[in-house]
Amino acid sequence: MASRQSGIRLAKRLDEVGFSDIVKVRDKVVELRAEGHKVHGMHGGEPYFETPGDIKYAAIQALVENQTHYPPSTGMPPLRKALVEKLAAKNSIRVTPAEVLATVGSSQGLYAAFQSVLNPGDDALIFSPYWTPIRDLVTGAQARPLQVATISARRNGIRKTLENFSTPQTRAIYYNTPQNPGGVVFTRAEAEEVAAFAIERDLIVIADEAYEDLVYEGTHFSIASLPGMAERTITCFTFSKTYAMTGWRAGYAVAKEPFMTALRKIVLYTTNGVATPVQYAMLQALTMPETKIARIREEYRRRRDLLVAGLNEVGLECEPPAGAFYAFPNAEKIHKVSRTAAQILLDKAHIATVPGSVFGGQGEGHLRFGYAVTIKEIEDCVDALRAFFK
Ligand SMILES: Cc1ncc(COP(=O)(O)O)c(C=O)c1O
């Protein structure tokens, strides 16, 4: 007799969607700390400083003034106007307020972007190593992620490499600069190659510029600013990293039609917008002067240099990352398999890192160390590494 499938089952679209391995590391650290161990937490991506006071007070003031009602689900008009000005001044992306959408972190923008663009059976090119959730966002749309090794693409030519990996089902390219975890900052010339390929193949680019302000070598360049790209690019930004606002869940997406209508529908039916007081905080954050952002960037550069020097000193070879706030050294000296290397480092040195393999095949053999922590935490971590390798 044919067995009947139980009604208590999940929708198929979740079959290939994983649950972030980074969250698993975070849980393990909480467990170790609860047992009384001192853990060097290098696994995270949380800025080392608190959300600036003026941003917090903007939200408090909004609450006191009863700005607690439904927001326009696309974002309140003054916020979208301020975003339009920021995009023109900083990213050379010229859009109207109707082409900007407030999102619950850039995570919601990215989710909406992949859902809006990919059909089941489509392929999406993603530079690898990549930020872990991207694979799940692609598979959650029942599409297939095609991993393009960033290192070989830069060595052998971006356009040629994209051509090699592309299939007739390819519909989109995920383009993250500065990159998490590798710290790669794509140049303008490289963006032009990606753009030329996207235009030739009629592909959509989903650009992730979460770390736009954290570039130490080179300059940040937005691919949507290139001729012919605004109409085929969905760019996702966040307030999480620049302004230390990870917990506020504040971001925005930029796109033209038909994508903007699709993104708006997804925001409408998932969260119905960004919390009203958070939108006031976002508006305030946008007034932060560039000089202050530059000072924060220099703080990160100090951390980067300290950590990278320490890693190289103990023989974990590491190029200084050009952007973002992660070091991604080769960890084969600890163990060839990055999951085992991370486990050993956690057990023996109480240093929490993220195994490179969770960022895709090209991450194997590496560990990710986040340096968005205090200088003291980096010094302690380097001391623990020295003791471990003694
Ligand atoms: C590359 C990249 N994109 C997007 C995000 C999402 O950030 P949020 O949802 O906080 O805006 C992160 C967070 O770590 C990231 O590393």
The ligand as a Gaussian input file, in Angstrom:
#p B3LYP/6-31G(d) Opt

LIG

0 1
 C       27.996000      40.839000       4.224000
 C       26.852000      41.090000       5.143000
 N       25.695000      41.489000       4.611000
 C       24.633000      41.726000       5.385000
 C       24.684000      41.586000       6.753000
 C       23.405000      41.789000       7.532000
 O       23.408000      42.771000       8.423000
 P       22.063000      43.356000       9.042000
 O       20.936000      42.419000       8.799000
 O       22.381000      43.542000      10.479000
 O       21.844000      44.630000       8.330000
 C       25.872000      41.170000       7.362000
 C       25.947000      40.956000       8.831000
 O       26.870000      40.449000       9.378000
 C       26.993000      40.923000       6.526000
 O       28.155000      40.521000       7.036000

